[in-house]
Amino acid sequence: MTKDGVNGTAVEMIEGIKNEGFQEEAAENHGGQGEPNTSSLVLSPNREESAYTQIKPYAGMPKEVLLLYSNQVRYRLPRELLFWLTIVSTVGLVALTSAVIAMSPRCLGWWQSSAVYQIYPRSFKDSNNDGIGDLKGIEEKLEHFEYLNIKAVWISPFYKSPMKDFGYDVEDFRDIDPLFGTMQDFENLLASMHSKGLKMIMDYIPNHSSDKHRWFQLSRNRTRGYEDYYIWTDCTPPVPPNNWVSVFGNSSWTYDEVRDQCYLHQFLKGQPDLNFRNPRVREEMTDIIRFWLDKGVDGFRMDAVKHILEAQHLRDEPQVDPNQPPESVDSESDLYHDYTTSQLGLHDILRGWRVEMDKYSREPGRHRFMVTESYDYKEISKTMMYYGTPTVKESDFPFNFYLIDLPNRLSGDGAFDLVNLWMTNMPEGKWPNWVVGNHDKPRITTTAGTEYTRVINMLLLTLPGTPTTYYGEEIGMENVNVSESEIQDPFGKFNPNMSRDPQRSPMQWSAEENAGFSQNKTWLPIHPNYTTVNVESQKSDSGSVLEQYRALSFLRETELPLHRGWTCFVHRDADVFAFVREMDGFPVAFLVVLNFGGDALTDLSGVLELPDELKVRVGTSGREGTLLHKSKIDTKLGEGLVLEYSSNQRLHPGHGSSCFVSEKACYLSALDILYKC
């Protein structure tokens, strides 16, 4: 059958459309008998495309017809445009994503975004009323860290121990001392901390164990495999093998009758030094790190690391005073410790631990933090070595103890010198940190004076890097008087003037009996001022030390220039130390003015990048919102100001020698993002 088209084109209708769907349907309708009456379109012999211009597409059209329509410009062009638009969009998105990743600065770690809070567990909170703080007591007070906006908590030792040095003499590195609770208490505490977004940093004590440790007992008996777990040498008592002196005073050698040799202890005689030149000892101590990391611990503070290795030749160390009679040398300060500290190979051991901890850091957000403790005093270059090298990681940072000396240099110039000392010696791009007190050093409020408590806290929380707060500093706790008969500290028993008990008194939670620390008794006396200097009282006082600390903690987190911006020193004199915190592209910057001397009027009109007027964002004397002219910034003794201002001018391009940045980034306001610059 044929039909003439409108234009005279012949179109033949042929029976037998090859449409399987229709055939199946027809078969069902006719019981499978006969062939369905179907038709299809076939191109006329001349196969001109125009033959179908007057025929509309219809359901079930054959492939030949469908292809004809799909090849027409009006169908082909939109399809090709969509195809290429999809390709270009995909390539563009991949390129944009790659660019964003490449241009994005590294996110700050949890150990950078918050202050670290140190707990001395004996003195934080007693949950069972035996007078000694414990792990359950810490768990009871976790809301305190949330209140302060603290994200990282370092807990001093709670290992099983004879307590000759209050936990730093470890009898079992894999167990909890009953004084502090059980392993279940530890696991409950860790789980509670993690549920609140808190990180736990443990003390790790590699240099020595307790003389009650199983290893020492096996070593003193020359048990096979354990003979060289400690430093043993022949000696003729009472004469020690050499003149090496313990940190706590007197000879660092003690004769053991069982082994008939002397063993080395750089601390108490109940703390024998492990022999890290023995590969088995190194592996044992690495296994202990793995044990606690498997438990879920977030990091370690590596204790007394410079003492880990000693010279094998055991020669006498040189005396500080060559004329001092050798027999009178009995103090650590009498010798240069050339053979007992910072020995070759020390950093290889630490880097090995860093590698092990990095294996546990692969999960996003679970970086395992490592901080080293080493008092190097005038040899700051030795401290900086703990940062590692540009290609080999070591600690995230070594503790910076230099600000502990601030009370001895209490002035604007003194504060600047101590801050600048660290910043100018720190390897480029590394992260600074600041400490003003701990369990071994007197409380800063006592040594500097209560009038400087607030300004010192402001210094800690506005400097670049990570501040460490020793428990009680957030409320201005002071040293407590401990009579000679009450001394608990072994160092204090050797020299009462060096006792560390005064800075370890129980935390002052409230004005209740025993300061809310315990309902029964306390292992050390509580300071008489606990009725006013306590957490509960200061929470209800908006002008208290606690509330100022909290305000600065939140300000540090919320304002980009304060936690990862540039720091530029702009002024120092006998009274005032001032610096600017700024970030490229960010509309707001901060001028921090700190008074460590007497009443002062500071003129910063010479700092052209500063605007004429600045507004007090946080002040230690309640001046928030006050406008100050940069030529007349008045501060009283012990006062601190965080002044906010808006300006497109930045100091660091023109003041390179006095400006520092660790995690450099710029801000793009249009997209509200940070980028590398």
C-alpha positions as CSV (number, residue, x, y, z in Angstrom):
1,M,0.0,0.0,0.0
2,T,1.3,3.5,-0.9
3,K,0.4,7.0,-0.3
4,D,1.6,10.1,-2.1
5,G,3.0,12.7,0.2
6,V,2.1,16.3,0.1
7,N,5.2,17.1,-1.8
8,G,4.9,14.2,-4.1
9,T,7.3,12.0,-2.2
10,A,6.4,8.4,-2.2
11,V,6.1,6.7,1.2
12,E,5.4,3.0,1.3
13,M,3.7,1.5,4.2
14,I,5.0,-2.1,4.7
15,E,3.5,-4.6,7.1
16,G,5.5,-6.1,9.8
17,I,6.8,-3.4,12.2
18,K,9.7,-4.9,14.1
19,N,8.4,-3.8,17.6
20,E,8.7,-6.7,20.0
21,G,6.6,-4.9,22.6
22,F,3.6,-4.7,20.3
23,Q,4.1,-8.3,19.1
24,E,4.0,-9.6,22.6
25,E,0.9,-7.6,23.4
26,A,-0.7,-8.8,20.2
27,A,0.2,-12.3,20.9
28,E,-1.5,-12.1,24.3
29,N,-4.7,-10.6,22.7
30,H,-5.0,-13.2,20.0
31,G,-3.9,-16.2,22.0
32,G,-0.7,-16.4,20.0
33,Q,-2.5,-17.3,16.7
34,G,-1.7,-15.5,13.4
35,E,0.6,-12.6,12.9
36,P,-0.1,-9.1,14.0
37,N,-1.2,-6.5,11.5
38,T,1.5,-3.9,11.8
39,S,3.1,-1.4,9.5
40,S,6.2,0.7,9.3
41,L,7.7,3.5,7.3
42,V,10.4,2.9,4.8
43,L,12.5,5.5,3.1
44,S,11.7,6.0,-0.5
45,P,14.4,4.8,-3.0
46,N,16.0,8.3,-3.3
47,R,16.4,8.3,0.6
48,E,15.9,12.0,0.9
49,E,15.7,13.3,4.4
50,S,13.0,15.7,3.4
51,A,10.7,12.7,2.9
52,Y,9.8,12.8,6.6
53,T,9.5,16.5,7.2
54,Q,5.8,16.3,7.3
55,I,5.6,13.2,9.5
56,K,5.5,13.6,13.2
57,P,7.3,11.3,15.6
58,Y,5.1,8.6,17.0
59,A,5.4,5.9,19.6
60,G,7.0,2.8,18.4
61,M,8.8,4.4,15.4
62,P,11.5,2.2,14.0
63,K,15.2,2.9,14.7
64,E,15.7,4.1,11.1
65,V,13.2,6.9,11.6
66,L,14.4,7.7,15.1
67,L,17.9,8.1,13.7
68,L,16.7,10.4,11.0
69,Y,15.0,12.7,13.6
70,S,18.0,12.6,15.9
71,N,20.3,13.8,13.2
72,Q,18.3,16.9,12.5
73,V,19.9,20.1,13.7
74,R,17.1,21.1,16.0
75,Y,17.5,17.8,17.9
76,R,21.3,17.3,17.5
77,L,22.4,20.7,18.6
78,P,20.7,20.9,22.0
79,R,22.0,17.4,22.7
80,E,25.6,18.2,21.9
81,L,25.4,21.5,23.8
82,L,24.2,19.6,26.9
83,F,26.9,17.0,26.4
84,W,29.7,19.6,26.2
85,L,28.2,21.7,29.0
86,T,28.3,18.6,31.2
87,I,32.0,17.9,30.3
88,V,33.1,21.5,30.8
89,S,31.2,21.7,34.2
90,T,32.7,18.5,35.4
91,V,36.2,19.6,34.4
92,G,35.6,23.0,36.0
93,L,34.3,21.5,39.3
94,V,37.4,19.2,39.4
95,A,39.7,22.1,38.7
96,L,37.9,24.3,41.3
97,T,38.0,21.5,43.9
98,S,41.7,21.0,43.3
99,A,42.4,24.7,43.5
100,V,40.5,25.0,46.8
101,I,42.4,22.1,48.2
102,A,45.7,23.4,46.9
103,M,45.0,26.9,48.2
104,S,43.5,26.0,51.5
105,P,45.8,26.4,54.5
106,R,46.2,23.4,56.9
107,C,43.4,23.2,59.5
108,L,44.7,23.8,63.0
109,G,44.9,20.7,65.2
110,W,43.0,20.3,68.4
111,W,46.2,21.0,70.3
112,Q,46.5,24.3,68.6
113,S,42.9,25.6,68.8
114,S,42.6,25.4,72.6
115,A,44.6,26.0,75.8
116,V,46.0,22.9,77.4
117,Y,44.8,22.5,81.0
118,Q,47.1,20.6,83.4
119,I,45.6,18.5,86.2
120,Y,47.6,17.3,89.2
121,P,45.3,14.4,90.0
122,R,46.1,14.2,93.7
123,S,44.8,17.8,94.1
124,F,41.9,18.2,91.6
125,K,38.9,16.5,93.1
126,D,38.4,13.8,95.7
127,S,35.4,11.6,95.0
128,N,35.8,9.0,97.8
129,N,36.7,11.4,100.6
130,D,40.1,9.9,101.4
131,G,41.7,13.3,101.0
132,I,43.4,12.6,97.7
133,G,42.1,13.5,94.3
134,D,41.2,10.7,91.8
135,L,40.0,9.8,88.3
136,K,36.3,9.8,89.3
137,G,36.8,13.2,90.8
138,I,38.1,14.5,87.5
139,E,35.1,13.0,85.7
140,E,32.8,14.8,88.1
141,K,34.3,18.2,87.1
142,L,34.4,17.9,83.3
143,E,31.9,20.6,82.9
144,H,34.5,23.0,84.3
145,F,36.5,22.6,81.1
146,E,33.5,23.1,78.9
147,Y,32.8,26.3,80.9
148,L,36.3,27.6,80.2
149,N,36.2,26.5,76.5
150,I,39.1,24.1,77.2
151,K,39.5,21.2,74.7
152,A,42.7,19.5,75.9
153,V,43.5,18.2,79.4
154,W,46.9,16.9,80.5
155,I,46.7,14.7,83.5
156,S,49.9,14.1,85.6
157,P,50.8,10.5,86.4
158,F,48.3,8.1,87.8
159,Y,50.2,4.8,87.1
160,K,50.6,2.2,89.8
161,S,53.4,3.5,92.0
162,P,54.9,3.3,95.5
163,M,54.4,7.1,95.5
164,K,58.0,8.0,96.5
165,D,57.8,10.8,93.9
166,F,54.0,10.9,93.7
167,G,53.5,8.8,90.6
168,Y,56.8,9.6,88.7
169,D,58.2,6.4,90.1
170,V,56.2,3.8,88.1
171,E,55.8,0.3,89.4
172,D,53.5,-0.8,86.5
173,F,53.2,1.3,83.3
174,R,50.0,-0.6,82.3
175,D,48.0,-0.2,85.5
176,I,46.3,2.5,87.6
177,D,47.3,3.2,91.1
178,P,44.4,2.3,93.6
179,L,44.8,5.8,95.1
180,F,43.3,7.2,91.8
181,G,40.9,4.4,91.0
182,T,40.8,1.4,88.6
183,M,41.3,0.8,84.9
184,Q,37.6,0.9,84.5
185,D,37.5,4.4,86.1
186,F,40.1,5.4,83.6
187,E,38.2,4.1,80.7
188,N,35.0,5.7,81.9
189,L,36.8,9.1,82.3
190,L,38.3,8.8,78.8
191,A,34.9,7.9,77.3
192,S,33.2,10.8,79.1
193,M,35.9,13.2,77.9
194,H,35.6,12.1,74.3
195,S,31.8,12.4,74.5
196,K,32.2,16.1,75.4
197,G,34.8,16.7,72.7
198,L,37.7,16.8,75.2
199,K,41.2,15.3,74.5
200,M,43.3,13.5,77.1
201,I,47.0,13.9,77.3
202,M,48.8,11.5,79.6
203,D,52.2,11.8,81.3
204,Y,54.7,9.3,79.8
205,I,57.8,8.7,82.0
206,P,60.5,7.0,79.9
207,N,63.7,7.8,81.8
208,H,63.2,5.5,84.8
209,S,60.9,3.2,86.6
210,S,60.3,2.4,90.3
211,D,62.7,0.1,92.0
212,K,59.6,-1.9,92.7
213,H,59.0,-2.5,89.0
214,R,59.2,-6.2,87.9
215,W,62.0,-5.3,85.4
216,F,64.2,-3.9,88.1
217,Q,63.7,-6.9,90.3
218,L,64.6,-9.3,87.5
219,S,67.6,-7.1,86.6
220,R,69.1,-7.0,90.0
221,N,68.9,-10.7,90.2
222,R,70.6,-11.0,86.8
223,T,67.7,-12.8,85.2
224,R,68.5,-13.8,81.7
225,G,67.3,-11.1,79.2
226,Y,67.0,-8.5,81.9
227,E,70.6,-8.0,83.0
228,D,71.0,-4.8,81.1
229,Y,67.6,-3.2,81.5
230,Y,69.1,-0.6,83.8
231,I,72.5,1.2,84.1
232,W,74.7,-1.0,86.3
233,T,78.4,-0.7,87.0
234,D,81.0,-2.0,89.4
235,C,81.7,0.2,92.4
236,T,83.3,0.1,95.8
237,P,80.8,1.4,98.4
238,P,80.6,3.9,99.8
239,V,82.6,5.5,96.9
240,P,80.4,6.1,93.9
241,P,81.7,5.3,90.4
242,N,81.9,9.0,89.5
243,N,80.7,12.5,90.6
244,W,77.3,12.5,88.8
245,V,74.7,14.1,91.0
246,S,70.9,13.5,91.2
247,V,68.4,16.1,90.3
248,F,67.2,15.8,93.9
249,G,70.8,16.1,95.3
250,N,73.6,13.8,96.4
251,S,75.1,11.0,94.3
252,S,73.1,9.6,91.4
253,W,74.5,6.1,92.2
254,T,73.2,3.6,94.8
255,Y,74.8,0.3,95.7
256,D,72.5,-2.8,95.4
257,E,73.6,-5.6,97.7
258,V,71.7,-8.2,95.7
259,R,73.5,-7.5,92.5
260,D,76.7,-6.3,94.2
261,Q,76.9,-3.3,91.8
262,C,75.8,0.3,91.7
263,Y,72.8,1.5,89.6
264,L,72.2,4.9,88.2
265,H,69.3,7.1,89.2
266,Q,69.2,10.7,88.0
267,F,66.3,11.3,90.3
268,L,65.5,9.4,93.6
269,K,67.2,6.2,94.4
270,G,63.8,4.6,94.1
271,Q,63.8,5.7,90.4
272,P,66.5,3.7,88.6
273,D,67.3,4.8,85.1
274,L,66.4,2.5,82.3
275,N,69.1,1.6,79.8
276,F,67.9,2.9,76.4
277,R,71.0,1.6,74.7
278,N,69.3,-1.9,75.1
279,P,67.0,-2.5,72.1
280,R,64.7,-4.6,74.2
281,V,64.2,-1.7,76.6
282,R,63.3,0.6,73.7
283,E,60.8,-1.9,72.4
284,E,59.3,-2.4,75.8
285,M,58.7,1.4,76.2
286,T,57.3,1.7,72.7
287,D,54.9,-1.1,73.5
288,I,53.7,1.0,76.5
289,I,52.9,3.9,74.2
290,R,50.9,1.5,72.0
291,F,49.1,0.1,75.0
292,W,47.7,3.6,75.9
293,L,47.1,4.7,72.3
294,D,45.0,1.5,71.8
295,K,43.0,2.6,74.8
296,G,42.2,5.9,73.0
297,V,44.6,8.4,74.7
298,D,45.0,11.5,72.5
299,G,48.6,12.4,73.3
300,F,51.6,12.2,75.7
301,R,53.7,14.7,77.6
302,M,57.2,13.1,77.5
303,D,58.8,13.6,80.9
304,A,62.4,14.5,81.5
305,V,63.5,13.5,78.0
306,K,66.9,15.0,78.1
307,H,67.9,12.4,80.8
308,I,67.0,9.4,78.7
309,L,70.6,8.6,77.6
310,E,73.9,8.9,79.4
311,A,77.5,8.7,78.2
312,Q,78.8,5.2,78.3
313,H,82.3,6.1,79.4
314,L,81.0,7.2,82.9
315,R,83.6,10.0,83.2
316,D,83.3,12.7,85.9
317,E,81.3,15.7,84.8
318,P,83.1,19.1,84.9
319,Q,82.5,21.3,87.9
320,V,80.9,24.7,87.5
321,D,83.4,26.0,90.1
322,P,86.7,24.2,89.4
323,N,88.0,25.3,92.8
324,Q,85.1,23.7,94.7
325,P,86.3,20.7,96.7
326,P,85.1,17.6,94.8
327,E,83.8,15.9,97.9
328,S,81.4,18.8,98.5
329,V,79.7,18.5,95.1
330,D,76.2,17.3,96.0
331,S,73.8,19.5,94.0
332,E,72.7,19.4,90.4
333,S,73.8,23.1,90.0
334,D,77.4,22.2,90.9
335,L,78.1,20.4,87.6
336,Y,77.9,20.9,83.9
337,H,75.8,17.9,82.7
338,D,77.8,17.1,79.6
339,Y,77.5,13.4,80.1
340,T,74.1,12.9,81.6
341,T,71.8,15.0,79.4
342,S,71.0,15.5,75.7
343,Q,73.3,12.7,74.5
344,L,73.7,11.7,70.9
345,G,70.9,9.3,69.9
346,L,68.3,10.9,72.1
347,H,66.4,12.5,69.2
348,D,66.5,9.2,67.3
349,I,64.5,7.6,70.1
350,L,62.0,10.5,70.2
351,R,61.5,10.4,66.4
352,G,60.8,6.7,66.6
353,W,58.0,7.4,69.1
354,R,56.7,10.1,66.8
355,V,56.6,7.6,63.9
356,E,54.7,5.2,66.2
357,M,52.2,7.8,67.2
358,D,51.7,8.9,63.6
359,K,50.4,5.4,62.8
360,Y,47.5,6.2,65.2
361,S,47.0,9.6,63.7
362,R,45.7,8.5,60.3
363,E,42.0,8.8,61.3
364,P,40.7,12.3,60.6
365,G,40.6,14.4,63.8
366,R,42.6,11.9,65.8
367,H,46.0,13.4,65.7
368,R,48.1,12.0,68.5
369,F,49.9,14.8,70.2
370,M,53.4,14.7,71.6
371,V,55.0,17.4,73.8
372,T,58.5,17.1,75.3
373,E,59.6,18.4,78.7
374,S,63.2,19.6,78.9
375,Y,64.5,22.4,81.1
376,D,67.5,23.7,79.1
377,Y,67.6,27.2,80.6
378,K,70.3,29.2,78.7
379,E,70.7,26.5,76.1
380,I,67.6,27.3,74.2
381,S,69.0,25.8,71.0
382,K,68.8,22.4,72.7
383,T,65.1,23.0,73.4
384,M,64.4,23.9,69.8
385,M,65.8,20.6,68.6
386,Y,62.8,18.9,69.9
387,Y,60.7,20.4,67.1
388,G,62.5,18.1,64.8
389,T,63.8,19.1,61.3
390,P,62.0,20.3,58.2
391,T,61.9,16.7,57.0
392,V,61.7,14.6,60.2
393,K,59.0,15.2,62.7
394,E,59.5,15.0,66.5
395,S,57.4,16.7,69.1
396,D,54.5,19.0,68.1
397,F,56.3,21.4,70.4
398,P,58.7,21.3,73.4
399,F,57.3,23.0,76.5
400,N,58.4,26.7,76.7
401,F,59.3,27.3,80.3
402,Y,60.9,30.7,79.9
403,L,57.9,32.8,80.9
404,I,58.1,31.1,84.3
405,D,61.0,33.6,84.9
406,L,58.7,36.5,84.3
407,P,58.4,37.4,88.0
408,N,62.1,38.0,88.1
409,R,61.9,40.3,85.1
410,L,58.6,42.0,85.8
411,S,58.4,44.8,83.4
412,G,57.3,45.6,79.8
413,D,60.9,45.1,78.6
414,G,61.2,41.8,80.6
415,A,58.0,40.4,79.1
416,F,59.1,41.3,75.6
417,D,62.5,39.8,76.1
418,L,61.1,36.4,77.2
419,V,58.5,36.3,74.4
420,N,61.0,37.4,71.8
421,L,63.5,34.9,73.0
422,W,61.2,32.0,72.0
423,M,59.9,33.6,68.8
424,T,63.3,34.4,67.4
425,N,64.8,31.0,68.1
426,M,61.9,28.9,67.1
427,P,62.3,27.2,63.7
428,E,60.3,28.9,60.9
429,G,56.7,27.7,60.6
430,K,56.7,25.9,64.0
431,W,54.0,26.4,66.6
432,P,54.9,28.3,69.8
433,N,53.5,27.6,73.3
434,W,53.6,29.3,76.7
435,V,53.8,28.1,80.3
436,V,53.9,30.2,83.5
437,G,53.5,27.5,86.1
438,N,53.2,23.7,86.7
439,H,53.5,21.1,89.5
440,D,57.3,21.7,89.8
441,K,57.3,25.5,89.9
442,P,55.8,28.1,92.3
443,R,52.4,29.5,91.3
444,I,52.7,32.7,89.2
445,T,50.2,34.6,91.3
446,T,52.5,34.1,94.3
447,T,55.8,34.9,92.6
448,A,54.5,37.8,90.5
449,G,51.9,39.1,92.9
450,T,48.1,39.0,92.8
451,E,47.9,42.3,91.1
452,Y,49.5,40.8,88.0
453,T,47.3,37.6,87.8
454,R,44.9,39.0,85.2
455,V,47.4,40.6,82.9
456,I,49.5,37.4,82.9
457,N,46.5,35.4,81.9
458,M,45.8,37.9,79.1
459,L,49.4,37.5,77.9
460,L,49.0,33.7,77.7
461,L,45.7,33.8,75.9
462,T,46.6,36.5,73.3
463,L,50.1,35.4,72.3
464,P,50.4,33.2,69.2
465,G,50.5,29.5,69.9
466,T,49.1,27.2,72.6
467,P,48.9,28.4,76.2
468,T,49.1,25.8,79.1
469,T,47.2,26.6,82.2
470,Y,48.1,24.8,85.5
471,Y,45.0,24.0,87.5
472,G,43.9,27.0,89.7
473,E,45.6,29.6,87.5
474,E,42.2,30.5,86.0
475,I,41.0,31.7,89.5
476,G,44.3,33.1,90.7
477,M,45.3,30.4,93.3
478,E,48.4,31.0,95.3
479,N,51.0,28.9,97.0
480,V,50.0,27.5,100.3
481,N,52.2,27.5,103.4
482,V,53.4,24.0,104.3
483,S,55.3,23.6,107.5
484,E,58.4,21.4,107.6
485,S,56.6,18.7,109.5
486,E,53.8,18.7,106.8
487,I,56.1,18.3,103.8
488,Q,55.2,15.5,101.5
489,D,57.5,16.2,98.6
490,P,60.7,14.1,98.6
491,F,62.6,17.0,97.1
492,G,61.4,19.2,100.0
493,K,62.5,16.6,102.5
494,F,66.0,16.9,101.0
495,N,65.8,20.7,101.0
496,P,62.7,22.3,102.6
497,N,63.3,25.5,100.7
498,M,62.8,23.6,97.4
499,S,59.6,21.8,98.4
500,R,57.0,21.7,95.6
501,D,54.1,21.1,98.0
502,P,53.0,24.8,98.1
503,Q,52.0,24.8,94.4
504,R,50.2,21.4,94.7
505,S,47.5,22.3,97.2
506,P,43.9,21.1,96.5
507,M,41.8,22.9,93.9
508,Q,39.5,25.5,95.4
509,W,36.0,24.8,94.1
510,S,33.8,26.6,96.6
511,A,33.6,28.3,99.9
512,E,32.4,25.1,101.6
513,E,34.6,23.1,104.0
514,N,37.8,21.9,102.4
515,A,37.1,24.2,99.5
516,G,34.7,21.7,98.0
517,F,37.7,19.4,97.2
518,S,36.8,16.7,99.8
519,Q,34.2,16.2,102.4
520,N,36.6,14.6,104.8
521,K,40.2,15.8,104.7
522,T,42.9,17.0,102.4
523,W,46.4,15.6,101.7
524,L,47.9,19.1,101.8
525,P,46.6,22.2,103.5
526,I,44.2,24.5,101.6
527,H,45.0,28.1,101.2
528,P,43.0,30.3,103.7
529,N,41.7,32.5,100.9
530,Y,39.6,29.7,99.5
531,T,36.4,31.3,100.8
532,T,36.7,34.1,98.1
533,V,39.2,32.6,95.7
534,N,37.2,29.7,94.4
535,V,35.3,28.6,91.2
536,E,31.8,28.9,92.5
537,S,32.2,32.5,93.8
538,Q,34.0,33.7,90.8
539,K,31.3,32.3,88.4
540,S,28.8,34.8,89.9
541,D,31.2,37.7,89.5
542,S,31.4,39.1,86.0
543,G,34.6,40.9,86.9
544,S,36.4,38.0,88.4
545,V,39.7,36.4,87.3
546,L,37.7,33.3,86.2
547,E,35.3,35.2,84.0
548,Q,38.1,37.2,82.4
549,Y,39.9,34.0,81.6
550,R,36.7,32.5,80.1
551,A,36.1,35.6,78.0
552,L,39.6,35.5,76.6
553,S,39.4,31.8,75.9
554,F,36.3,32.3,73.8
555,L,37.7,35.4,72.1
556,R,40.9,33.5,71.2
557,E,38.8,30.8,69.5
558,T,36.3,33.0,67.7
559,E,38.7,35.6,66.3
560,L,40.9,34.4,63.5
561,P,43.8,36.9,64.0
562,L,44.1,35.8,67.6
563,H,44.6,32.1,67.0
564,R,46.4,32.0,63.7
565,G,47.3,35.5,62.6
566,W,50.5,37.5,62.5
567,T,52.0,38.8,65.7
568,C,53.8,42.2,65.5
569,F,55.6,43.8,68.4
570,V,54.9,47.5,68.4
571,H,56.0,48.8,71.8
572,R,58.0,48.0,74.9
573,D,59.3,50.0,77.8
574,A,59.8,49.6,81.5
575,D,56.0,49.4,82.1
576,V,54.2,48.3,78.9
577,F,54.5,45.5,76.4
578,A,52.3,45.9,73.3
579,F,51.8,43.8,70.2
580,V,49.3,43.5,67.3
581,R,47.5,40.4,66.1
582,E,46.3,40.7,62.5
583,M,45.5,38.6,59.4
584,D,45.7,39.6,55.8
585,G,42.2,40.2,54.4
586,F,40.5,40.1,57.7
587,P,38.6,43.3,58.5
588,V,39.4,43.3,62.2
589,A,42.7,43.4,64.0
590,F,43.7,43.6,67.7
591,L,46.2,45.7,69.7
592,V,47.1,44.0,73.0
593,V,48.5,46.4,75.6
594,L,49.9,44.8,78.8
595,N,51.2,46.7,81.8
596,F,53.8,44.9,83.9
597,G,55.1,47.9,85.7
598,G,53.5,51.1,87.0
599,D,50.7,53.4,85.8
600,A,51.6,54.4,82.3
601,L,50.4,56.5,79.3
602,T,51.5,54.9,76.1
603,D,51.9,56.8,72.8
604,L,51.6,54.7,69.7
605,S,51.1,57.6,67.3
606,G,54.3,56.6,65.5
607,V,52.7,53.3,64.5
608,L,51.1,54.7,61.3
609,E,49.2,51.5,60.4
610,L,47.0,51.9,63.5
611,P,43.9,54.0,63.3
612,D,43.6,57.0,65.6
613,E,40.8,55.4,67.7
614,L,40.6,51.9,69.0
615,K,37.8,50.2,71.1
616,V,38.4,48.1,74.2
617,R,37.1,44.6,73.5
618,V,38.3,43.0,76.7
619,G,39.9,44.7,79.7
620,T,41.2,43.5,83.0
621,S,39.5,46.5,84.7
622,G,36.1,46.5,83.1
623,R,36.6,49.1,80.3
624,E,34.9,47.2,77.5
625,G,33.5,49.4,74.8
626,T,35.7,52.4,75.8
627,L,37.3,54.3,72.9
628,L,41.0,55.2,73.3
629,H,43.2,57.4,71.1
630,K,46.4,55.6,70.0
631,S,48.5,58.5,71.3
632,K,47.0,58.3,74.8
633,I,46.5,54.7,75.9
634,D,46.4,54.8,79.7
635,T,47.0,51.6,81.8
636,K,47.4,51.0,85.5
637,L,49.8,48.6,87.2
638,G,48.8,45.1,86.2
639,E,46.2,46.2,83.7
640,G,45.7,44.6,80.3
641,L,43.7,45.7,77.2
642,V,42.6,43.9,74.1
643,L,41.8,46.8,71.7
644,E,39.9,46.1,68.5
645,Y,40.1,48.2,65.3
646,S,39.3,48.0,61.6
647,S,41.8,48.9,59.0
648,N,43.0,47.7,55.6
649,Q,46.6,48.5,56.5
650,R,48.7,45.7,57.9
651,L,51.9,46.0,60.0
652,H,53.8,42.9,59.0
653,P,54.8,44.0,55.4
654,G,56.7,46.9,56.8
655,H,57.9,45.5,60.1
656,G,59.3,42.1,59.1
657,S,61.9,41.8,61.8
658,S,59.4,42.2,64.6
659,C,56.5,40.2,63.1
660,F,56.0,36.4,63.3
661,V,53.5,33.9,61.9
662,S,53.3,30.1,62.3
663,E,50.3,28.9,60.3
664,K,50.1,31.6,57.7
665,A,46.8,32.2,56.0
666,C,44.8,35.0,54.4
667,Y,41.1,35.7,54.6
668,L,38.8,36.1,51.6
669,S,35.8,38.0,52.8
670,A,33.7,37.5,49.6
671,L,33.6,33.7,50.2
672,D,34.3,33.8,53.9
673,I,37.2,31.3,53.5
674,L,40.9,31.1,54.3
675,Y,43.5,30.6,51.6
676,K,47.3,30.2,51.3
677,C,49.1,33.4,50.6
